[in-house]
């Protein structure tokens, strides 16, 4: 896998502990994904970490995961960095068309990136997720301390019984909010530190692993 990425936005715990409006609950245990095509499109994208045209979504052939790819997502402090470059963020609003009679939830999320932090500097990656109409938003944060000059990665997962499912029979957009932040801390004044969601080919992939169930009455 390329250096930096198969990432996943983190706060899987977030999505999984968030509560949704009352709707018919999915039927019990259904482990296999639907065979029909799942279509995921970006409704809106906004943020300094994902300028227009730099984010795309792809669904795995077996419908068990989707990947968000960015080409311009880097936070930097020190050196010739712009004073506002220490924090980058991206908010994605995704339209998820799933086969009739099924509901989905996010079972786990994998994150990877690269960080170059001077001694005394710190980096932070944060992500939160929620379905449209949900009153709660949970988040997960990962921190890194310098001296650090390597790939970084983190995985969040939830037990099957605790997954939060999209409401059956109602289409709800899925929102993903991510953030990178770098602080100079006590590092040498003027020294440069950065943290990126980026791979050797300039792309960063955030993969969200999906779980599926049948809806009642399918």
N, C-alpha and C positions, 0 to 999 in steps of 0.2 A: 504494500500500500504506500502511496506517496507520502512524503514527509509531512506532515502536518495535518492531515485531515480526515477524518471520518468523524466529524464532531457532532455534537448534538446538543446543543443547547441545553442544557442542564436541568433544570428544575423539573425534572421528571417527577420528582417527588411533588413538585408543585402541581402539575396537572392532575396527578393521581390523588392528591388530597383535597383538591378543589371540589366544591359541590355544584351540581347543576340543578336547574329547575325541575320540578317533579314531572316525570313522563313515564310511560310504561317501561318497566325494567326488561332488559333482555333476558331471554331464556337461559337456562343454566348451560354450563360448560360447552363451548364450541371452540375447538382449538385450530381448525383449519381455516385459512383465509378464503374468501369467495374467489371463484375462478374468473368472474367477469372483470373487466378492466376498471381500475380505479383512476379517476382523473383529478389531479390537484393543480389548481391554477393560483397565481398570485393576484389577489384582488387589489391590494395596495401595498406599497413598500415605501418606507420612510426612515431616514436616519443618516447620520454622517458615515456610518460604516457600510452602507449599502446604497450608494448613489444610483440614480435611475439607470437601469440597464446592466447592473452588476450582480443581480441575484436571479437564480433560476431554481425550479423544482423538478425533480424526476422521481418516479415511482418505480420500485423494483419489480421485475417481471412476475414474481410470485405474490405481489401485493402485501408483503410483510414489512416493508420499510419504505420511507421516502427520504430523499436527500435534498438539502438546500445548499446550493453552491454560490459562494461569493467570490468576487475577484478584486475587491478593494476594501479590506477591513483590517485596519492597523491603528493602534494607539501608541503615541510616542511622547516622550518628554526629554527635555535637555537638548544640547547641540543646537541645530538650526530649526528645531520643531516649532510649529506655530503654538502659541500659548493655549489654544483650545484643543490641540491634538491629543492631550492626555486622556481624553475620554471619547470613545466612539460607540455608537449604538445602532441597532437596527430593529425596526418593528415591521413584521410581516403579518398580513392578514390573508389567510389562505382559504380558498373555496374548495371544499373537498366533496366531490361527487362519488358516493359509494353505491355499489349494487343494491337494488331494492331488497328489503328484508334483512339487512345487516346493519350492525352498529360497530364502531371501532373505538379503541382507546390507545393511549401511548404506553407501552409496556416498559421501554427503557430508552435511554439516550446516551450516545457516545460523543465525547468532545475531544478534539485534538487541535493543537496549534503550535506556535513557536514563540519563545520569549527570550529576550536578551536583556537581563536586568543587572545593573551595576550593584556592587555591594552597598547595602543600605536602601536600595530602591525596592518597591513592591509592585506586583501586578495583580489584577483581579478580573475574573470572568464571571458574569452573572447571567442567568436566564430565567424567564418565567413564561408560563403557558396558561391559556384558558380558552374555553369554548365561548363563542358569542352567547350572551345571555346569562353567563355565570356571574354570580355576585362576588365570588372569591378569586383571588389571584395569589398563587404561591410562587416562591422563587428559591433558587439554589445558588450559592456563591462559592467559588473556588479561589483561593489566594495563593500567591507564589512570592517568594522572597529572594532578593539577590544576596550573594552572587549566584546568577543563574543564566545559563546560555545553552538551551537545549529545547527539544520538543516538550510540550506539556500535554497531559491528557487526563480525562476524568470520565467516570461512568456512573450514571444514576439509574437505578432500576426499582421497580415496584412489584410486589407479589401480585399474582393474578387476581386474587380475591379483593385486592384494594384498588384495582384500576378504575378510573372514572371513565364512563362510557358516554359517547355522544348520544343525545336523545333520539329514540327511534321515531321514524316518520317525520322528522323535522330537520331541515338542513341548517346547521350552525357553523359559521365560519370558525376556523381555528386560528388563534392568534399566538405568535411567537415573538417575544421580546428578548433580545440579547444585548449585552454590553461588555466592552473591554475598557479597563481603566488602569493607567500606570501613574505611580507617584514617585517623585525623585527621592523622597524621604531624606535620609542622611547621606546619600551618595555625594560624590565629589561635585561641587557646583559646575555646571556646564557639561557634565558627562551625559551621554545619551543612553536611554533605556527604551525598549519598546516591547510590545506584545501583539501578536497577530493571529488571526484565524486565516492561515495561508499555508499553501504547500509549495513544493519546489516548482510546480508549474503555474503558480500564481492563483490557484483556486483553493477554496476551503469548502469542505463538504461537512454538513451537519446531518447526521443520519438519525431518524426517529423510527424506532421499531414498533410496529403496530400489532395489536391483538384484535381478534374479531369474535363476534357472537351473532347468533341469529336473533332477530326481533320476534316478539310474540306474534303468532298468527301467520308466520311466513309459510 
